């Protein structure tokens, strides 16, 4: 049942994974304490102690509750997953992510997708772009104007940038930042899907395991057909001007910004580096050319020191930009 937390009505709260559940010793039947992390995201803090009589330790289901296929927990990951690409629940959640987080289609959200899914009108992303206003008007609650508005919003989403399309494809371990980096690095979907694991690994923030997963995803005939269908339907599969790496003396180099700079916002520093052709990422590896360090840098500074990556304070960062401006 909904509860009031910090003046907001909360119905669901974050409890990340099995390890998180076990660490907090949360059991089936427990009453739990909920708080809003950072006054924003509701999360489960722990159980109300002592545990009530009859509570049982949590056990992760061995099979997917929707399709019955045995769940897997990839090595090095915290989450259990259903590996069945045809699982109805996976398809539904992929579609919900597509219309909301990825393509941000106005007026077309989770409720829209769930309804059309259960009506049998939606089973895949290409189905969304084949919908007609006439089909929607046959459903209760849709008139001529509301149906036309939904179809026009879906049509407009075809112009969303290549990076959003990559993010929405639900490629394993490809979040928003990685999708942007892939779009920027390869430029077109053809170059991306033909790339080898080694070539994908050259992208900032992508290690061997993630590169292998991305290459395997694009090698799948089913995923190749999905990409082809979306391409034929007119979605954007080429990086636009804003997504293409700029040419400059820092081209091909990757930087990370950590901590708070005195004279620059993070976005200003990022834009300045990109103006000279550099890429700005979130994760540090041996391929990182340098880390710009501000106040309160946190764990990224330690990792950079451990890997021997060059560290630049704000003054050194500004000298770097000045030197590159003179060369340009």
N, C-alpha and C positions, 0 to 999 in steps of 0.2 A: 504494500500500500504506500501511496505517496507520503513523504514526511517533509517538514519544514527544516531547512538547513541554512543558517545565515540569512534568513529572510527570503529564501527561494524554495519553491516546491520541487523536491527531487524524487524521481521514480526509479532511476538506475544509478549505479555508482561503479567506479572502476575497481576491479580486482584482477590484476594483470594475467596471472598464469598459475600453473600448479605449484611452482616454486614459491611464488608470493603467498599463496594460500597456506602452504605448509609452514613457511617461515613465520606467518602470523598466527599459526595454530587455529585456523578457522575450521569448524566442523559443521557437518550437516545438522541442521536444527538449532544452530547458534543464533542468538540475537547479537547484532554487530553494531559497532560505532562508526558513524559516517561523518566525514568532514569535507569541506570544499578546499581542495589544494590550491593555494594561491588565491583563495576567494573566488575560484572559477570552476574547477573540475571536481565533481563529487567523487570521493574515493573511500573505500572501506579501510579503516584504520586497524581494526582488530575486533575480537569477540568481547562481549561483556562477560567478565569472569566473576565467579567460577562458571565453567560450562554447565549447562542444564543437564539433568539426567536424560539419558537416552540419546545424546548426541553421538555421531559417528565420524571418524576421520574421513576426509574427502578422498575419493578415488576417481581419477580421471577415467571417463568412459573409454573402453577399448575399441569401440566402433562408433562411426558417425551416426548420430541419432536420426539423421534424415535418410541416408542411402544405405547404411549398414556396412559400409566398407571399413576395414580396420584403419584406425587413425595412426599417423606416424609423427615422430618428433625428430626432425633433422638434427644431426650432430652439430653442437654449438649453438642451437637455438633454444629459446625458452618456451615457444608455443607448440602445441600439438596441432596437427592439420589433417583435414580429410584430403587424401591424395587423388580422389576420384574427380577427373576433370568434368564429368557429366553429372556430378552431384547437383540436384535441384537447388539446394541451399547455397552452394558456391556460386551458381549462375545468378541467383537472385541478388546476393550480396554484391557481386561484381557489377551488376546493372545499377544497383543503388549507388555504389561508389562512382560509377561512370556519370550518371546524371547530376550528382551533387558535387563531390569533392573534385572530380576530374574536369568535367565539361561545364559545370556550374550553369545548368540550363534553367532559365527563369521560369518559375511556375511549374516545373516538372521535377518533382522530388520523390522521396521514399514512398509516400502514400500512392502517388501516381503509378510508380513502378509495381508496387505490391498488388494494386488492383488489376492492372493490365496483365500481370503475371498470372494471377489466379483466374482471369477471364480467358487465358490462353492466347492473348494477343502479343505477348512478349516472351521470348525465350533466349534472346541473344541481343547483343548490341546492334547488329545490322537490322534486326526486326524493328528497333526504335525508329530508324530512318525510313522504313517502309510503311509506317503508320499513315493513315489518311484521316482527314477531318470527319469523313463519313463514318468511319469505324468508331471514332470517339463519340459521335452524336448518337450512336445506338445505345450508349451507356447512360444510366440514370445520372443526372447531375450535369451533363454536358449539353450545352446548346450550341448554336452555330458559331457564336462569337468565342466562347471559351474553348471550343474544339479548334477553331482556326488559330487562336492565340498560342495554344500548346504546340500545334504543328509548326507554326512559324518560329517559335522559340527553338524547337528541335532543329529546324533547318538552319537557323543562325549559328547553332553550335558547331556546324561543319567548319566554320572559319576560326575556331579556337586554335591556338598555336600547337605546333607539332609536339612540344614537350607535354602538353596536357593530354594529348592522345596517347603518348607513351606511358604516362602515369596511369591512365585509365585502363590500359590493356591487362592490368593485374598480373604483371610479370613478377615472379618471386623476388622478394627483397628489393624491389624497385619502388622507392618512395618518391616524394616530390623532388627533392634535391637531385637524386640519382637520375630521375627522368630528364631533368633540365640538362644535366651534364651529358647524358647520352645524346639528346637532341642536338646540343651544341657541338659535340665532338664529331658525330657522324653526319649530321646535316640532312640526311634523307633516310627514309625507312628501308630502302633497298640496300644502302651501305650498312645500316645497322643489322639487318637480318642476315646479311652475307658475312658479317664480321666473325672472325675466329675468337676463341676464348682468349688467346693472347692479345688480340687487338682490343677486345672489350676491356681487358685488364689494364690497358693504358689509360683508361678514363679515370679522372680524379675520384678517389674514394672507393674504387672497386677493386677488391682483392680476388684471389684465385677462385674461391668457392662461389662468390656472387657472380663472377664472370662466367663460370661454368653453368650456373643455373640460368643465366640470361641466354647464353648460346643454345642450351638445350631447349629452352622455351621457343626460340625462333626456329629451331630445327624440326619441331613438331609439325606434321602435315596439317593437323587440325588448326593450329595457331597460324600457319601460313595462309590457310583458307580464310580465317577470320580477318587477317590483315588485308588480304586481297579484296574481300568483300567491302570492308570499310573504305579502302582506297577507291574502289569502283563507285561507291556511293557518294564520293566527293569530299571526304574528310581531309584535313591537312596532314600530309606526310612528308613535308619538307620544311626545314627550319626557316623562319622568317628573319628579316634583317636584325631584329632585336635579339634573336637566339643565336645568330652566327657569331663565332669568335672574331673579335676585331683584330686587324693586323697591327702589330707594334713590336717594339723591342723586347717585350715580355711575352710574346706569343709562345704558347706551348708550356709556359711555366704556371705552376699552381701555388696559390697562397692561402693561408688560413688566418682569420682575424680572431683574436681571443681577448677578453677583457674590455674595458671601457677606455676609449681614447679621449683625450682632453679637448682636441680641436676638431675632431671629426666624428660624425655619427657613423655607425657601422655601414649604413647604406651608402654614405658619401665615400667612405674608404673603398668599399667594394666597387663602386662605379669608377673611381679613379684608377684602380688597378685594371679593370676591364677596358678602360679607354686605351690602355697601352697593350692590350691583347692578352693579359693574364686571365687565368681562371681563378675564381674564389670558391673554395669548398668549405665543408664543415668538418671533415675528418683529416687527420694527419697520417702520412705514410712516408716512407723513404723517398717517394717521388715528389714530395712537397718541397718547393723551392725555398720557402721561408714562412715564418709565422710572425705576424704583426702583433706585438704584445702590449696591451694596455693595463689599466688598473684591475686588480682582482681577476687574473687570468684563469685560475682553476687548473683542472687536470690536464688541459691541452698543453700547457707549458711544460709539465713534467714529461709528457709523452714526446714532445719535440726535443727536449734535452736528451731523453733516452735514445732517440733515433739519430741524434746528431744533426737535426735540421736547423738551419740558420735562424736566429732570432733577431727581430728588428723592433726596437722601441719606436715611439712616435717620431722622434727626430730622424732616426735612420730610415723610417718609412718615407718621410717627406723628402729626404735626400735622394732616395731611390726614384721617387716620382720626378724630382727636379732633373736628375741625370737623364732619365728616359725622355723627358720633354726636350732637353737640349739635343739628344740624338735624333729624335723624331723630326 
